[in-house]
Each structure stands twice: as structure tokens, then as C-alpha cells.
Amino acid sequence: MGNMQSNLQHCKFEVPEIIFGRGLLNQIGSCARRLGGHKVLLVSDQGLFNAGWVDRALKFIVEAGLEVVLYDNITSNPKDLEVEAGALEFVRHGADVIVGLGGGSAMDAAKGIAILVSNGGRIRDYVGPDKIIRPLPPLVLCPTTCGTGSDVSQFAIINDTEQRCKLTIMSRCVAPDISLTDPDTLETLPDEFVCTTATDALSHALEAFFSVASTSLTDVHAIKALRLVSQSMVEAVKERRPQDLENLARASLHAGMAFSNSLLGIVHALAHPIGGLYDANHGSINAVLLPEVIKYDIPVVTEKLPELAWGLGRRTDGDADAASDIVQEIVAAMLDAAGAPRSLRSIGVRHEDLPELANKALNDVCIVTSPRQADAQDLLAILKRAY
């Protein structure tokens, strides 16, 4: 398998139960009931409420014979205070199962609530790998965007409002019991978020594929995600055909399974402090950083580039130099055609903050599995090129 991949004999691949299909949001109540639930805390946000999906979910939960309490005080980049307030709601109402409905914010908040109701303390107490001691309550996650992968991942990302940074929690415990995806929910997702969440799936797949912890198992899902994104991202934004939206939902699922098991790299190590400091859209940050990080990583991933180019729809017959050019051209063209942001300046990042952001990224767990290691000066150079 080469130097870039872990030995398959020593790999581990974790996934929850996965349910995928149009119209299957109607299974949300039965999923919670199968996990032994009697009273559901439904975690969502105002956007999903306004789009009508929360009312449908509430109806399906009640029809399954369960009681339900709605907690929808979740904002973009979920905050520690929102998670802690949600944990209090879970306890106050005597809930016994958590359902997260929404994008990465609602699903990560649901994970954070589950951590606190079983383990106590503050959410910042669980930063890093394997800090969770007690089992979590049953958890069902239902994604309504096309990129986060939170519904199958072993990560939860929460904003620390005091330190203005993102807290990365990594544990097998935070992967849900059930991932339930209904691609129909993407029909109400604004074009901007189709673009930025699909870009998140693209960056998940690419970084998972390049990761030093990648294996043949993770590569299969990463390449499948890349093929689906390359086929449908631009068309989904411009034409919103149901099949293209479904392809992006599938891409998010495959990319999530890949990165949950292989971890990520410099794009996410840098994106987390940027998102924490500016409360900026995660997919927009990834769109800006991804081309520069690919360029930085390419010298140490040459053996994987022909397969990556194939995943993006182009054959190079094993020519790594040709594949290098093709990969960079295809990614840049996709981002441009979909209308993704292309500079840190355009999303509100201040140039004087770049050194601080580079230093913070050195402490992010995602830096560990980057195929090419970097110091603060390397990271600063990437940020300056992306500015």
C-alpha cells in the first residue's frame, strides 16, 4: 500500500447504523424508539424550524408513540453556552434520548449535550482525544446539509465563547447510534449553503485521502465522495436537480466515514481557529484554504495523485506530474464555478491576525495526521497565500 497508508492489518473502521433514502425522515421516531427512548430531546435550529422540517420531525416522533421536547436555540458554529443550556433542558424534562436535526451545528450541539448529561462539567473539559468516561444517552443524528459528516463521525466541534476558539472533541462515544439521512431535506437549503457544505465534503474527502492514517477502507469512501462531488456540486448549486442534491448527500456520508476513521489535515487545523475567532462559515473557510493546502501537500503525496485524479473523473495512466496539475485545476474550477469564496480577506479575516491563527493551528488535533508536517512559519505562509 506504500508509505502513505497505514497497514490494513492494524486499522480500525467505526461507523454507526446508517439509514439513507428520500422520504425516510418519517423513520426518525422509530429510530429513537428502537434505542429504548420514551422522551426525546430534539435539537435543531431556527432555520430548520422556518423551513418546516422541525414540525415534520415532531409529528413523526409523536406518531411513534414518544414524548418530545424541542430545543432549537442553536446558532451557526454551536456555542458552549448553548450546549450547556441544552443539557439543562434534557435533565429538566426527563428526556432519555437525543435526536439532532440539522447541519453540523445542530448535530455537534446534540453530541455536546449528550456528553454533558452523562459526564457533567463544562464542555471544554472534554477537548482532545478520549476524555469521555461515561456512556452517552442514545443518539440519532439527521443531517440536512451536504457536507458536515457529523452524523457518522467521532468528532464534535464546539465554540468556546470565552477563548473565542473551537474546541475539538474526539471520541468513539460521540459517534451516534443511528445516522438517518433524507436527501429531500436539501430541497430547502439555500444555494450558498449547498456550495459551502459541499465544499466541506470535498475537503473532508481530500484530507482523509491524504492523511497519514488513511487505509484502503477509508480511501474507498474518500474516492467515492470525490467522484460524487465532482459530478454534482456545480449542477446542484446552479440547477438544484434532486439527483444532484442526493449525490451530495451521499458524498457527505462517504466523506464522513472516511475522515472519521483517518482524521484530517492542515485545512481543518487552520479552519478551526479561524472559525472560532470570527464565527465564520466553516465551508467558506475550507474553500479558501483547500487549494493552498493541496499545493503544500503535493510533494509528499505523489503516489496517490493518479488515483485522486481518477476519483475526480480524469485518467492519467499513473503519471503523477500530470495528475498533480489536473487535481489542482479541477478543484479550482469546481470552486469557481460553484461561487465559493476564494480569499480569507473576503470572509472577514484580518491580516494582522494571521500569525496568531497559525500558532493556534499547531495545537489542533487535525495537524497530527497531515501528510506533510508544518511549523508556524509554514502555516503562516499558507494563510498569506490564501489571503
C-alpha positions in Angstrom: 0.0 0.0 0.0 3.0 2.3 0.1 4.3 4.6 2.8 1.3 6.9 2.8 -1.1 4.4 4.1 -1.4 2.6 7.5 -1.1 -1.2 7.4 -4.6 -2.6 6.8 -3.8 -5.3 9.3 -3.7 -2.7 12.1 -6.6 -0.4 11.0 -9.9 0.2 12.8 -13.1 1.3 11.0 -16.0 2.6 13.0 -19.4 3.6 11.7 -22.9 3.9 13.3 -26.0 2.2 11.9 -26.8 4.1 8.7 -30.2 4.7 7.1 -30.3 6.7 3.8 -33.1 7.5 1.4 -35.6 10.0 0.2 -38.6 10.3 2.4 -37.0 8.5 5.3 -37.3 11.4 7.8 -40.5 9.6 8.7 -38.3 7.0 10.4 -36.9 9.5 12.9 -39.4 8.5 15.7 -39.0 4.8 15.2 -35.2 5.1 15.3 -35.4 6.8 18.7 -37.9 4.2 20.0 -35.7 1.3 18.8 -32.9 2.8 21.0 -35.2 2.5 24.1 -36.3 6.1 24.2 -39.5 7.4 25.8 -38.9 11.1 25.8 -36.9 12.8 23.0 -34.9 16.0 23.2 -35.0 17.2 19.6 -32.0 19.5 19.0 -32.3 21.8 15.9 -32.2 25.4 14.8 -34.5 28.2 13.7 -33.6 27.8 10.0 -34.9 24.2 10.0 -38.0 25.3 12.0 -38.7 28.0 9.4 -38.3 25.5 6.6 -40.9 23.2 8.1 -38.6 20.3 8.8 -38.8 20.6 12.6 -42.6 20.3 12.5 -42.4 17.2 10.4 -39.9 15.6 12.7 -42.0 16.4 15.8 -45.0 14.8 14.0 -43.1 11.7 13.2 -41.7 11.4 16.7 -45.2 11.7 18.3 -46.6 9.2 15.8 -44.0 6.7 17.0 -45.6 7.0 20.5 -42.9 9.1 22.1 -42.9 12.4 24.0 -40.7 15.1 22.6 -39.2 18.4 23.8 -37.8 20.8 21.3 -34.5 22.7 21.9 -33.7 24.9 18.9 -31.6 27.6 20.4 -28.6 26.6 18.3 -26.7 29.1 16.2 -24.1 28.6 13.5 -20.8 27.3 15.0 -22.6 26.0 18.1 -21.5 27.7 21.3 -20.5 26.2 24.7 -23.3 28.1 26.4 -25.9 26.7 24.0 -24.7 23.2 24.6 -24.8 23.7 28.4 -28.3 25.2 28.3 -29.4 22.2 26.2 -28.1 19.8 28.8 -30.1 21.5 31.4 -33.2 21.1 29.2 -32.6 17.4 28.8 -32.4 16.9 32.6 -35.2 19.3 33.4 -37.7 17.5 31.2 -36.5 14.0 32.0 -35.5 13.1 28.4 -33.8 9.8 27.7 -32.8 10.0 24.0 -31.3 12.8 21.9 -32.1 13.5 18.2 -30.1 16.1 16.3 -31.7 17.5 13.2 -29.8 20.0 11.0 -26.3 20.8 9.8 -23.1 20.3 11.6 -24.0 23.0 14.2 -27.2 21.2 15.4 -25.6 17.8 15.3 -22.4 18.8 17.1 -24.6 20.6 19.7 -26.6 17.3 20.2 -23.3 15.5 20.7 -22.1 18.1 23.2 -25.4 17.9 25.1 -25.1 14.1 25.3 -21.6 14.4 26.7 -22.6 16.8 29.5 -25.8 15.0 30.6 -23.8 11.8 31.2 -20.4 13.1 32.2 -21.1 16.6 33.8 -18.8 19.6 34.0 -18.2 22.1 31.2 -17.8 21.1 27.5 -14.2 22.4 27.4 -13.4 19.6 29.9 -13.5 17.1 27.0 -11.2 18.7 24.5 -8.9 16.3 22.7 -9.0 12.5 22.3 -10.8 10.1 24.6 -11.6 12.3 27.5 -15.2 11.0 27.9 -15.6 8.4 30.7 -19.3 7.5 31.0 -21.5 6.2 28.2 -23.7 8.8 26.4 -27.5 8.6 26.1 -28.9 7.1 22.9 -28.2 9.5 20.0 -29.8 9.8 16.5 -28.4 12.3 14.0 -30.2 13.5 10.9 -28.2 15.7 8.5 -30.0 18.4 6.5 -26.9 19.8 4.6 -24.5 18.1 2.2 -21.1 18.3 3.9 -20.6 18.1 7.6 -20.3 14.3 8.1 -21.0 14.8 11.8 -23.8 12.2 11.6 -21.2 9.4 11.2 -18.0 11.0 12.8 -16.2 10.6 16.0 -15.8 14.3 16.4 -17.7 17.2 17.9 -16.7 20.8 17.3 -18.0 23.5 19.8 -17.1 27.2 20.0 -15.6 28.4 23.3 -17.2 31.8 23.7 -14.7 33.0 26.4 -11.5 32.0 24.5 -13.0 32.6 21.0 -11.7 29.3 19.7 -13.1 26.0 18.5 -13.0 23.0 20.9 -12.3 19.7 19.1 -13.6 16.7 21.0 -12.7 13.3 19.6 -14.1 10.0 20.9 -15.8 6.9 19.7 -18.5 7.9 22.2 -19.7 10.9 20.2 -20.5 8.9 17.0 -24.3 8.4 17.1 -26.1 5.2 17.4 -28.0 5.9 14.2 -27.3 8.2 11.2 -30.5 8.9 9.3 -30.2 10.9 6.0 -33.2 12.0 4.0 -31.9 13.9 0.9 -35.3 15.6 0.5 -34.3 17.9 3.3 -31.7 19.5 1.0 -34.5 21.0 -1.2 -34.9 24.0 1.2 -31.1 24.5 1.6 -30.1 27.9 0.2 -27.7 27.9 -2.8 -24.9 29.4 -0.7 -25.0 26.6 1.8 -25.3 23.9 -0.9 -21.9 25.3 -2.1 -20.2 25.7 1.2 -21.3 22.4 2.8 -20.4 20.5 -0.4 -17.0 22.2 -0.2 -16.8 20.8 3.3 -17.4 17.3 2.0 -14.8 17.9 -0.7 -12.2 19.0 1.9 -13.1 16.0 4.2 -12.6 13.6 1.3 -9.3 15.1 0.1 -7.8 15.4 3.6 -8.9 11.9 4.5 -7.3 10.5 1.4 -4.0 12.3 2.1 -4.0 11.6 5.8 -1.1 9.5 7.2 -3.8 7.4 9.0 -5.6 6.6 5.7 -6.2 2.9 4.8 -7.7 1.0 1.9 -11.0 1.2 3.8 -11.0 4.9 4.2 -9.7 5.5 0.7 -12.7 3.7 -0.9 -15.1 6.2 0.8 -12.9 9.2 0.1 -12.7 8.4 -3.6 -16.4 7.7 -3.8 -17.1 11.1 -2.2 -14.8 12.9 -4.6 -16.4 11.3 -7.6 -19.9 12.4 -6.4 -18.9 15.9 -5.6 -17.1 16.4 -8.9 -20.2 15.2 -10.7 -22.8 17.1 -8.9 -21.5 20.1 -6.9 -21.8 22.8 -9.6 -25.0 21.3 -11.0 -26.6 21.2 -7.6 -25.9 24.8 -6.9 -27.0 26.1 -10.4 -29.9 23.7 -11.2 -30.8 22.1 -7.9 -31.8 18.8 -9.6 -32.9 16.3 -6.9 -30.4 13.7 -8.2 -27.5 16.1 -7.8 -28.6 17.0 -4.3 -28.9 13.3 -3.4 -25.4 12.7 -4.8 -24.1 15.5 -2.5 -25.8 13.9 0.5 -24.2 10.6 -0.4 -20.8 12.4 -0.8 -21.2 13.8 2.7 -21.9 10.4 4.1 -18.9 8.7 2.3 -16.5 11.6 3.2 -17.7 11.5 6.8 -17.0 7.8 7.1 -13.5 8.4 5.6 -12.4 11.3 7.8 -13.9 9.9 11.0 -11.5 6.9 10.6 -8.5 8.6 9.0 -8.7 12.1 10.5 -7.9 15.2 8.6 -5.1 17.7 8.0 -4.0 21.3 7.7 -7.2 22.7 6.1 -9.1 21.8 9.2 -6.3 22.6 11.6 -6.3 26.2 10.2 -10.1 26.4 9.7 -10.9 25.7 13.4 -9.1 28.8 14.9 -10.4 31.0 12.1 -14.0 29.8 12.7 -13.5 30.3 16.5 -12.1 33.8 16.2 -14.5 35.1 13.6 -17.6 32.9 13.9 -17.2 32.4 10.1 -18.8 29.8 7.9 -16.7 26.6 8.1 -17.3 25.6 4.5 -16.3 29.0 3.2 -13.0 28.9 5.2 -12.3 25.4 3.7 -13.0 26.6 0.2 -10.3 29.3 0.6 -7.7 27.1 2.2 -8.1 23.9 0.3 -6.2 24.9 -2.9 -3.2 26.2 -1.0 -3.1 23.2 1.3 -3.2 20.8 -1.7 -0.3 22.7 -3.2 1.6 22.4 0.1 0.9 18.6 0.4 1.5 17.5 -3.2 5.3 16.9 -2.8 4.7 14.1 -0.3 1.6 12.5 -1.8 2.7 12.0 -5.4 2.0 8.2 -5.3 -1.7 8.8 -4.5 -2.3 11.6 -7.1 -3.2 9.4 -10.1 -5.9 7.7 -8.1 -7.1 11.1 -6.8 -7.3 12.4 -10.4 -9.3 9.3 -11.3 -11.7 9.9 -8.4 -12.2 13.4 -9.8 -13.1 12.0 -13.2 -9.8 12.1 -15.1 -7.4 9.3 -16.0 -3.6 10.0 -16.1 -2.3 6.4 -16.6 -0.2 6.7 -13.5 1.5 9.9 -14.4 1.9 11.7 -11.1 3.1 15.0 -12.6 0.0 15.2 -14.9 -2.2 14.2 -12.0 -0.8 17.0 -9.9 -1.8 19.6 -12.4 -5.2 18.0 -13.1 -6.2 17.7 -9.4 -5.4 21.4 -8.8 -7.1 22.5 -11.9 -10.3 20.5 -11.2 -10.6 21.7 -7.6 -10.1 25.3 -8.5 -12.5 25.1 -11.4 -15.2 23.5 -9.2 -14.8 26.1 -6.5 -15.0 29.0 -9.0 -18.0 27.5 -10.9 -19.9 27.0 -7.7 -19.3 30.5 -6.5 -17.2 29.6 -3.4 -15.2 32.3 -1.6 -11.6 32.4 -2.8 -9.8 34.6 -0.2 -9.6 34.9 3.5 -10.0 38.7 3.1 -13.4 38.2 1.5 -14.7 36.3 4.6 -13.5 38.9 7.1 -10.2 37.6 8.3 -7.8 40.4 9.3 -4.2 40.2 8.1 -2.8 41.1 11.4 -4.4 38.0 13.0 -2.6 35.6 10.7 0.4 34.8 13.0 -2.0 34.1 15.9 -4.1 31.8 13.7 -1.0 29.9 12.6 0.2 29.4 16.1 -3.2 28.2 17.3 -3.4 25.7 14.4 -0.3 24.0 15.7 -2.3 22.8 18.7 -5.2 21.4 16.7 -5.6 17.6 16.7 -6.0 17.6 12.9 -2.4 18.7 12.3 -1.2 15.3 13.6 -2.4 13.4 10.6 -1.3 15.9 7.9 0.8 14.1 5.3 3.3 16.9 5.4 4.2 18.3 8.8 4.3 22.1 9.2 5.6 24.6 11.7 4.2 28.0 12.4 6.0 29.6 9.5 4.8 27.1 7.1 1.2 27.6 8.3 1.6 31.4 8.2 2.8 31.1 4.6 -0.3 29.1 3.6 -2.5 31.7 5.3 -0.7 34.6 3.5 -1.1 32.9 0.1 -4.8 32.3 0.8 -5.3 35.9 2.0 
